[in-house]
């Protein structure tokens, strides 16, 4: 894949920081090729007005976050909007849809707009109505009456989800028309699920309450309708790390699991056309008594037989599993990163000779060895060390030879808790 200097720099800088790059993940996608065709089919179905639910399971280091980001990239290529929500007991409990909806609008992004793209999508929707009204009238600019008429037609579809949503959209457009910036800002915040919006702005729109659980269910439908009108045929919503539900109080956990079951049923019933809902979690969440298995109706909906050979897993099943990294996959990713770096280097021949495939394999085994032989939790640190401590230095210093001048060390400050627990005390440089 040919990368621009900007994209190449973004990928390498994310790896230096030990994070997952935000784009061009096809470059690093190893081991998920078997899902590509089904992902394409699912995204096309969503773009055509369908709805999809998928659960992704995998141990730490198996690439769940990477898969979710890769899927987001595939969705945006097809024009969909994406959002990613991290579940937590205090900040974003799953059973309180108003908080999930608020986090969705805060993290909403498209190929053209970074988070939060919510207001940009609303404005694009309104602009699209003005353009369509002008096109229908056969003029360069439609009259206010023509725009209002088309606006009401489009809002009728949104009103089927929740009558309050179009009321506030009308008030928002009116505030923009009269340059009332403060009211427009407040109404956008309310539509985005933000609490504590001023009473004066809400009175302008004819509403009183804050967005609650039941209102948020309708607002999500309204958001999908607005996205479609803004030329985005759907939304990919990622609910990441749902295994945190296992650490919640039993009553909160039960409510969250039941909310997840309701979401699946409502997707099946057609309530959310254009929504692709993806959750990620560990096998313990899906199989353990503190997770999905504690709610039999949910366990039935998510049940997938993983007793056979992983090579023959059905990617169309409601639940898919990601295999952990082995040394061969780790080396392959390292080689791809080396090639990305080499293509942007002023000394590509030196990069290729000093950091050849054999050296990458040695470094991969060394990092995994430092982490107690647990290859599955090695990719983050391995790629960070490869870029920051090896490739950067080979690129900058003509005398630097990684086999002679570099000795792998791991510092506790640069590791996550999981990585730190995998390392014995005598292996860590403090």
Secondary structure, 3 states (H helix, E strand, C coil): CCCCHHHHHHHHHHHHCCCCCCCCHHHCCCCCHHHHHHHHHHHHHHHCCCCEEEEEECCCCCCHHHHHHHHHHHHHHCCCEEEEEECECCCECCCCHHHHHHHHHHHCECCCCCCCCHHHHHHHHHHHHHHHHHHHHCCCCCCHHHHHHHHHHHHHHHHCCCHHHHHHHHHHHHHHHCCCHHHHHHHHHHHCCCCCCCHHHHHHHCCCCCCCHHHHHHHHHHHHHHHHHCCCCCEEEEEECHHHHHHCCHHHHHHHHHHHHHHHHHHHHCCCCCEEEEEEECHHHHHCCCCHHHCHHHHHHHCCCCCCCHHHCCCCCCEEECCCCCHHHHHHHHHHHHHHHHHCCCCHHHHHHHCCHHHHHHHHHHHHHHCCCCHHHCHHHHHHHHHHHHHHHHHHCCCCCHHHHCCCCCEHHHCCHHHHHHCCHHHCEC
